[in-house]
């Protein structure tokens, strides 16, 4: 018998006839077309909600807008403050005083959902968390996110940190439309810091056909949240799920919504139009977000709810109604094992600096070896040789614990060869990556130029 994964078990559970749901808490859901903003499905879409780490999508938007406005660059170095280092998990854990580029901070923010990197970006872009929150609120107003308010960049519990499925759908569309050149940030499958590999909490990436974004979120008060996107046949959809009781539940529900959108029947035009996401009517402007603390984190739970509790399935998983005709079978909607992926290297410090440091260490090591064999004169020769010909230097290897220096968005000019990337669980065994010195540049050969042909006729 095949052993089913949490996702397969979760999806199978929602097709068991007569199974009564064990979770009856409030939820919100939304499905829209990314290009047009047309609403295909809405459930409590204008109910206010605690966004949790979905707040980091707004942090990403404000940061990329600062890059676009040339206030900063992706290579700008921001310093980890004491306030950033003191943030509650999930976080990457850099010590106070550590420097990190905007590029790497964004990758860690969106894959690891690092609360400390959110504060690093906020302080680096605006000077303080409070001033950055002001920018977040101004941006929300400009985008038409009328139900959102922000007091921090990471979504940690705060009564005034509020959004809705409607507003988060608007934000997701704005990120795609306004920053298409940075689309890779919200579908990086995994990152690697030294020997540490971290996979994206968005489990649709690599498991759902066409999945290409965007972000997960969880705090006890909000439940498990997800903004997911997928593209098939040049059609991109965005699904928002808020208040799910577990990580597998939110993944399967989002996948089911996306599947519904990709397999709309030929008579779907007969269904009443729900308009665009911006036009969704807010029924109660004075409503307050539901508080799910007891349901999510009460003593009745066998395991503590957390963002990384991805295998928690249990009897609470009971999902949507049956899929529309023509949709994928339950067993094939989410793959039991993720597609093999390569982790993208991230690092502290700037790329050129990291490369030079490792090159100097390699040179010192070679000098020591030569000195032991030939004396000081030999060491000087080795040093001079390495200075004039860096191709003779041994290449640092990330697998040996060295800090990788390659940047996914902007590869460093000083690097000689990218570090090996680590295959994720579920990948087939591959031959080890071996660092090979680059070939020496060939001497240029002067070639006589022919006279330019006349353009007169």
C-alpha positions in Angstrom: 0.0 0.0 0.0 1.3 3.5 -0.9 1.9 5.8 2.0 -0.1 9.0 1.5 1.2 12.4 2.5 -0.6 14.9 4.7 -1.8 16.7 1.6 -3.2 13.5 -0.1 -4.9 12.6 3.2 -6.3 16.1 3.5 -7.6 16.1 0.0 -9.2 12.7 0.3 -10.9 13.7 3.5 -13.0 16.3 1.8 -14.6 13.7 -0.5 -15.8 11.4 2.2 -19.6 11.4 2.0 -21.5 12.5 5.0 -18.4 13.5 7.0 -19.5 16.4 9.3 -16.9 19.1 9.7 -15.1 19.2 13.1 -14.2 22.9 12.5 -17.0 25.3 12.3 -15.1 28.6 12.8 -15.3 31.6 10.5 -13.4 31.5 7.2 -12.9 33.9 4.3 -12.0 33.0 0.7 -11.6 34.8 -2.6 -10.8 33.8 -6.1 -10.0 36.4 -8.8 -8.4 36.7 -12.2 -5.0 38.4 -11.9 -5.3 40.4 -15.1 -8.8 41.7 -14.9 -9.5 41.5 -11.2 -12.8 39.7 -12.0 -14.2 37.8 -9.0 -14.9 34.2 -9.6 -15.7 33.2 -6.0 -16.2 35.1 -2.8 -16.9 34.0 0.8 -16.7 36.6 3.6 -14.3 38.5 1.3 -15.0 41.8 2.9 -14.9 40.6 6.5 -12.0 42.3 8.4 -9.2 39.8 9.3 -5.9 39.8 11.0 -3.5 39.2 8.1 -0.6 37.8 10.1 2.5 37.3 7.9 0.5 38.2 4.8 1.5 41.7 6.0 4.9 40.9 4.5 3.3 41.3 1.0 2.7 44.9 1.8 6.2 45.2 3.2 7.5 43.8 0.0 5.4 46.2 -2.1 6.7 49.3 -0.1 10.3 48.0 -0.4 10.1 47.4 -4.1 8.5 50.8 -4.6 11.5 52.4 -2.8 13.7 50.5 -5.2 11.7 51.7 -8.2 11.9 55.3 -6.9 15.7 54.9 -6.6 15.6 55.6 -2.8 17.5 52.3 -2.3 18.8 49.5 -4.5 18.7 45.7 -4.2 22.3 45.9 -3.2 21.8 48.4 -0.4 23.1 47.1 2.9 20.8 47.3 5.9 21.9 46.6 9.4 20.1 44.3 11.9 19.1 46.5 14.9 18.5 45.3 18.4 14.8 45.7 17.7 15.0 43.5 14.6 17.0 40.8 16.4 14.5 40.7 19.2 11.5 39.9 17.1 9.6 36.7 17.8 9.9 33.7 15.5 9.7 32.9 12.7 13.0 34.6 12.0 16.4 34.0 10.4 18.3 34.9 13.6 21.1 37.2 12.4 22.8 39.0 15.3 22.6 42.7 16.0 25.0 44.6 13.8 24.9 42.0 10.9 24.5 43.6 7.5 22.3 42.2 4.8 21.4 43.3 1.3 17.8 44.3 0.4 17.8 41.4 -2.1 18.7 38.8 0.4 16.4 40.3 3.1 13.5 40.0 0.6 14.3 36.4 -0.2 14.5 35.5 3.5 11.3 37.5 4.2 9.2 35.7 1.6 10.5 32.2 2.0 11.3 31.9 5.7 8.7 34.5 6.6 11.3 36.1 8.8 10.0 38.7 11.2 13.4 40.1 11.9 14.0 40.7 8.2 10.7 42.6 8.0 12.0 45.0 10.7 15.4 45.3 8.9 13.6 46.4 5.7 11.3 48.7 7.5 14.1 50.5 9.3 16.3 50.6 6.3 13.6 52.0 3.9 11.9 54.5 6.2 14.1 55.0 9.2 11.8 53.3 11.8 9.0 50.7 12.0 6.5 53.5 12.8 7.5 55.6 9.7 7.4 52.4 7.6 3.9 51.6 8.9 2.9 55.1 7.8 4.2 54.3 4.3 2.2 51.0 4.3 -1.0 52.9 5.2 -0.4 55.5 2.5 0.2 52.8 0.0 -2.9 50.9 1.0 -5.0 54.1 0.5 -3.5 54.7 -2.9 -4.2 51.1 -4.0 -7.8 51.2 -2.9 -7.3 48.8 0.1 -10.0 50.6 2.2 -10.2 47.9 4.9 -6.5 47.7 5.8 -4.5 49.3 8.5 -0.9 48.6 9.5 1.2 49.1 12.6 4.1 46.7 11.9 5.8 45.2 8.9 5.6 41.5 9.8 2.1 40.9 11.0 2.9 39.9 14.6 -0.2 40.2 16.8 -1.6 43.8 17.0 -5.2 44.8 17.3 -4.8 47.5 14.6 -3.1 45.2 12.1 -6.1 44.5 9.9 -6.9 43.6 6.3 -9.5 41.5 4.4 -9.5 38.9 1.6 -10.7 41.7 -0.7 -7.8 44.0 0.2 -5.2 41.2 0.0 -6.5 40.3 -3.4 -6.0 43.9 -4.5 -2.5 43.9 -3.1 -1.5 40.6 -4.8 -2.7 42.0 -8.2 -0.8 45.3 -7.6 2.5 43.4 -6.8 2.1 41.4 -10.1 1.1 44.4 -12.2 3.5 47.0 -10.7 6.6 44.9 -10.3 6.6 42.1 -12.9 10.4 42.2 -13.1 10.5 41.0 -9.5 7.9 38.2 -9.8 10.5 35.6 -8.9 10.6 36.8 -5.3 7.2 35.3 -4.4 7.7 31.9 -5.9 11.3 30.9 -4.7 10.9 27.3 -3.6 13.7 27.3 -1.1 16.7 29.2 0.2 20.1 28.1 1.6 22.1 29.9 4.2 25.4 28.1 4.6 24.4 24.5 5.3 20.9 25.5 6.4 18.1 24.9 3.9 14.7 26.3 4.3 11.7 25.5 2.0 8.9 27.9 1.3 6.0 27.6 3.7 3.7 27.9 0.6 3.3 24.2 0.0 1.5 24.7 -3.3 4.9 25.6 -4.9 6.2 22.4 -6.4 3.0 20.4 -5.5 0.2 22.2 -7.5 0.5 22.5 -11.3 1.3 26.1 -12.2 1.7 27.4 -8.7 3.8 30.6 -8.8 3.1 32.6 -5.5 2.7 34.2 -3.1 2.7 34.1 0.8 1.5 32.3 3.9 0.6 33.7 7.3 -0.4 32.5 10.8 -1.0 33.9 14.3 -3.4 32.3 16.8 -6.0 35.1 16.3 -6.1 34.8 12.5 -5.8 31.1 11.9 -3.9 29.8 8.8 -3.9 32.3 5.9 -2.6 32.0 2.4 -2.5 34.1 -0.8 -1.8 31.7 -3.6 -1.4 32.3 -7.3 -1.1 29.9 -10.3 -0.8 30.2 -14.0 -2.0 27.8 -16.7 -2.4 28.5 -20.4 -1.5 32.2 -20.0 -4.3 32.5 -17.4 -3.2 33.6 -13.9 -5.5 33.3 -10.9 -5.2 34.5 -7.3 -6.8 32.6 -4.4 -7.0 34.1 -0.8 -7.8 31.8 2.1 -8.1 33.2 5.7 -8.9 31.4 8.9 -8.1 27.9 7.9 -7.6 25.5 10.8 -4.3 24.0 9.6 -1.6 24.4 7.1 -2.7 21.4 4.9 -6.3 22.7 5.0 -5.4 26.1 3.7 -3.2 24.6 0.9 -5.9 22.2 -0.3 -8.6 24.8 -0.1 -6.5 27.3 -2.1 -5.7 24.6 -4.7 -9.4 23.7 -4.9 -10.3 27.3 -5.5 -7.7 27.6 -8.2 -8.8 24.4 -9.8 -12.4 25.7 -9.9 -11.2 28.8 -11.7 -9.1 26.8 -14.3 -12.0 24.5 -15.1 -14.9 26.8 -15.5 -17.6 25.1 -17.7 -18.8 26.5 -21.0 -22.0 27.8 -19.3 -20.1 29.7 -16.6 -21.1 33.0 -18.2 -24.7 32.3 -17.1 -23.6 32.6 -13.4 -24.3 36.0 -11.9 -21.4 38.4 -12.1 -19.6 39.3 -8.9 -17.8 42.2 -10.5 -14.2 43.1 -9.8 -12.4 42.8 -6.5 -12.3 46.5 -6.1 -16.1 46.7 -6.5 -16.9 44.2 -3.7 -19.3 45.9 -1.3 -18.4 46.2 2.3 -21.4 45.2 4.3 -20.4 46.4 7.7 -17.7 49.1 8.0 -17.7 48.8 11.8 -17.1 45.1 11.9 -14.1 43.8 13.9 -11.9 40.8 12.9 -12.9 37.4 14.4 -10.6 36.2 17.2 -9.6 32.5 16.6 -7.2 32.2 19.5 -9.2 29.5 21.4 -9.8 27.5 18.2 -6.3 27.7 16.9 -4.2 27.6 20.1 -6.5 26.3 22.8 -5.6 23.4 25.1 -7.8 21.1 23.1 -5.2 20.9 20.2 -3.0 17.8 20.3 -0.1 19.8 18.8 0.6 23.5 19.1 -0.5 25.4 16.0 2.3 27.1 14.2 3.3 28.3 10.8 5.6 25.4 10.2 3.1 22.7 11.5 2.6 21.5 7.9 1.8 17.9 8.6 -1.0 18.5 11.1 -4.0 17.0 9.4 -6.2 15.0 11.9 -9.9 14.9 11.9 -10.3 18.6 11.4 -9.6 18.5 7.7 -13.0 18.6 5.9 -13.0 21.0 3.0 -14.9 22.2 0.0 -17.8 20.8 -1.9 -17.0 18.6 -4.9 -14.9 20.1 -7.7 -16.5 21.2 -11.0 -16.7 18.8 -13.9 -13.4 18.3 -15.7 -11.3 19.2 -12.7 -8.4 17.1 -11.7 -9.0 14.0 -9.5 -8.5 14.4 -5.8 -5.5 12.2 -5.8 -3.7 14.3 -8.5 -4.6 17.8 -7.4 -1.6 18.1 -5.0 1.4 15.9 -5.6 2.3 13.6 -2.8 5.9 14.7 -3.0 7.1 18.1 -4.2 9.0 18.5 -7.4 12.8 18.5 -7.0 14.0 22.0 -6.5 17.3 23.8 -5.9 17.7 26.1 -3.0 18.7 29.7 -3.8 21.8 30.9 -1.8 21.4 33.8 0.6 24.0 35.4 2.8 24.9 38.2 5.2 27.0 41.1 3.9 27.5 42.3 0.4 28.3 39.9 -2.5 31.7 41.3 -3.5 32.8 41.6 0.1 31.9 37.9 0.8 33.8 36.8 -2.3 36.9 38.7 -1.5 36.9 37.5 2.1 36.7 33.9 1.0 39.3 34.4 -1.7 41.7 35.9 0.9 41.2 32.9 3.2 41.9 30.5 0.3 45.1 32.5 -0.5 46.2 32.5 3.1 45.7 28.7 3.3 47.8 28.2 0.2 50.5 30.5 1.4 50.8 28.4 4.6 51.2 25.2 2.7 53.8 26.7 0.4 55.7 28.2 3.4 55.9 24.9 5.2 57.5 23.3 2.1 59.6 26.1 0.6 60.0 28.8 3.3 59.0 32.5 3.1 60.2 33.0 -0.5 57.9 30.3 -1.7 55.0 31.8 0.2 55.6 35.2 -1.5 55.7 33.5 -4.9 52.4 31.8 -4.1 50.8 35.1 -3.0 52.0 36.9 -6.1 50.7 34.0 -8.3 47.3 34.2 -6.8 47.2 38.0 -7.0 48.0 37.9 -10.7 46.0 34.8 -11.6 42.9 34.2 -9.4 42.0 31.2 -11.5 44.7 29.2 -9.6 42.9 29.8 -6.3 40.8 27.0 -4.8 37.2 27.8 -4.9 35.2 28.1 -1.7 32.5 25.5 -1.3 29.1 26.3 0.4 29.0 22.6 1.5 32.1 23.2 3.6 30.4 25.8 5.7 31.6 28.9 3.8 29.0 31.6 3.3 27.6 31.5 -0.3 27.9 34.8 -2.1 25.8 34.3 -5.2 22.7 36.6 -5.4 19.6 35.3 -7.2 18.5 38.7 -8.4 21.9 40.3 -9.2 24.8 37.8 -9.4 28.0 39.2 -8.0 30.7 40.2 -10.5 33.5 39.1 -8.2 32.3 35.5 -7.8 34.2 32.9 -9.8 31.7 30.0 -9.6 28.3 29.6 -7.9 28.2 27.5 -4.8 26.4 24.1 -5.1 22.7 24.3 -4.5 21.1 21.7 -2.3 18.3 19.5 -3.6 15.2 19.4 -1.5 13.5 16.4 0.1 11.8 14.3 -2.6 14.5 15.1 -5.2 16.2 12.2 -7.0 19.9 11.7 -6.1 22.2 13.6 -8.3 25.9 13.6 -8.9 27.7 16.0 -6.5 28.5 19.4 -7.8 32.2 20.0 -8.2 33.7 23.5 -8.3 35.8 23.9 -11.5 38.1 26.8 -12.0 37.1 29.1 -14.9 39.3 28.9 -18.1 41.9 31.6 -18.5 40.8 34.4 -20.9 42.2 34.0 -24.4 44.5 36.8 -25.7 42.7 39.1 -28.1 43.8 38.8 -31.7 43.8 42.0 -33.8 41.8 41.6 -37.0 42.0 44.2 -39.7 38.6 45.7 -40.3 37.2 45.9 -43.8 36.0 49.3 -45.1 32.3 49.9 -44.2 30.0 49.2 -47.2 28.5 52.3 -48.7 24.8 53.0 -47.9 24.3 55.2 -50.9 22.4 53.8 -53.9 
